[in-house]
């Protein structure tokens, strides 16, 4: 087991009491993306970011202590590596257009901030019936919009393009076309930078 793998397992173990399973994966992926490459791992900075992202500011001290304790556990006491088998290549192989759309929307919501993102997701959910989607697809998207940390069920490219077009219209109505263009451009740039394997699928949607 490499030091990086052990670190991810320790992080997952320390995070597990405070986050749902899908949130643990997201939080460890956050470390892998933004903290693993630093010359010296900043646990304090990581805890601050996780606390902010998952609304755990009131438990920040407990979260930090949990992670510190997990770092000292024996290998056999650690949870499995939550990123095992989920590298960029594997991610791109599983319904790449859906993964690219989901990553784009997440980047867009992150760019807006939680308050505005929640309002936009509500608009998107309300707009689903007008989008003319089949009932099954509409239900899957509505569930995802209400549980945005979950994975979106696989959808065909035409449906994803329709959803993206409707989302752009909502952005224009709320923020005007200039800011709407910038928000989508910035979100697309972030996906290409952080998930390069999804670039071709993303280009196929835009």
N, C-alpha and C positions, 0 to 999 in steps of 0.2 A: 504494500500500500504506500503510495507516494505521500509526502507531507501535505500536498494540496488536497488529496482525497480525504486524508484524516481531518484536515481543517474543516472541509465541507460536512463531514459526518458529525464532528463536534458541534458545529454551528447548528445543524439540524436538531441535534439532541438538546441543545440549550434553548432553541426556539420553540420546540414542540409543545411545552406547557402553555405557551402564550398565543400561538397561532394555529389556524386551521391547516390541514395538510397541504392544500394548494398554496396557502400563504407561505408556508415553510419553503416550498419549492421556489416561490418568487423571491423570498428574502435571501435564500442561498444563492440564487442566480444574480441577485443584486450585488452580493459580495464578490462573486466570480467576475462580474462585469466591471464594477467600479472600485473595488478595494484590493483584489488579489494581486494586481500588478504593481501596487505601490511598493516602494523600497522597504517600508516597514508597515506591517499590518496595523491599522488604526482601529482598535476595538471600540474606543470611545466614539469616534466619528461614525462607525457603522451602527452602533447602538442608537445614536442620535437619529440617523436616517431611518432605521427600522421603526423607531418609536414614532417618528413623524408620519411615515407612510401608512402605518397600521394603527394609528390612533392609540398608542400605548405610552404617551408621555407620562401619565400618572403611575406607570409601572416601570419606568426607565431603570431605576436602581435595581429592581428585582430582575429585570431582563438582563442587565449587565452581569449581575451576580450569577445568574443561571448559565450564561455563556462562559464565564470564567471557570465555574465548577466543571462544566462539560469538557473544557480543554484539558483537564487533568485526569479524566476518566481513562480507564484501560480500553484498548481497542474493542474488546468483546462487549463492552457496555454501551458502545456508541450505536446510534441508529444508522441505517444504510445511507449511502450517498444519494441524496435526492436528485442529483443531476446525472447519475449513471445512465448511460444510454440515451441522453437527451441533449447531445451536442448540436451544434448548428446544422450539421448534415442531417441528423436524425429528425430534427424539427422541420427541416425543409421537405423531407420525404413524406411527412404525414399531412396530406391535404394542403399543399403549399399556398394555394390561393386563399384558403380560409385562414391559415396561420398569418399570412401577410396582411389580410384585412384586419384581423384581430390586433396584430401588432401596431398597425397604422392607427386604429381607433384608440388603443391604449396610449400611444404617443400623443395623439391629439388631446385626449382627456388630461394627460399629465401636463401638457402645455397650457391648458386652460386653468388648472387648479381645481381642487375638489368641489368647491361650491358651484362654479360655472359648469364643470363637467357633469355634476349631478343633474343640473337643469337641462343640459344638452341631452343626456341620456333619457330624461323624461320626455323631451320633445321627440327624440328618435322613437321611443316606445309608442307614443301617441300617434306618430306618423306611419307606423307599420301597416295599418289597415289601408291607408291611402296608397301605399307602395304596391298594392296588388299582389302580395306574395301568397303562395299556397298556404293553407292552414298550418301544415306541419312545420314549414320553414318559418312562418310568422311566429309560431309558438316557441321554436328553438331560439330565435333571435330575441324575442321578448324576455325569455328566461335569462339569456346571457346579459342583456342590458340591465336586468335587475340583480344579477350576480356577476358583475364584470370581472371578478378575479377567477371565475370558472372558465373552462375552455368552451369556445363556440363550436357547436356541432358542424360537421363538414357541410358546406353549401357549394352549389355549382357557381361557376364564374359569372354567369349572367345575373344570378341573384345577388351576388356580392357587388357587382357593378351597379345594380339598381340601388342597393343599400348605400353605396358610396355616393352615388349621385343625389339621393334623397338627403343624405347627411350634409352634402355641400350646399344644397338649397337651404336647409335649416340654418347652416352657418351664415349664409348670405343674408337671410332674413333677420338674424339676430345681430350680426356684427358688420354687415356690409361686405361687398365682394372683395375689397382690398384686403381687409383683415382675414376674411375666409380663405383667400388664396395663400396668404402668408402662413396661416395656421396649418393648412394642409401640406404646404411645401416644407415647413419646418418638421412636421410629423414624419413625412416621407424621408427626409434627410436623416432623421434620427433612426428610423428603422433600417435604412441602408447602412448606417454607421454601426449600429449595435447588432444587427442580424443580417450580415452580408449575404448569407445563403438564401434569404427571402427576397433579395433584390429583383431577380427575374420575375417572380410571381407578382410582386408589387407593381412592377412596370406594366405587367399585363392587365392590371386593374385600373391604372390611372390613364 
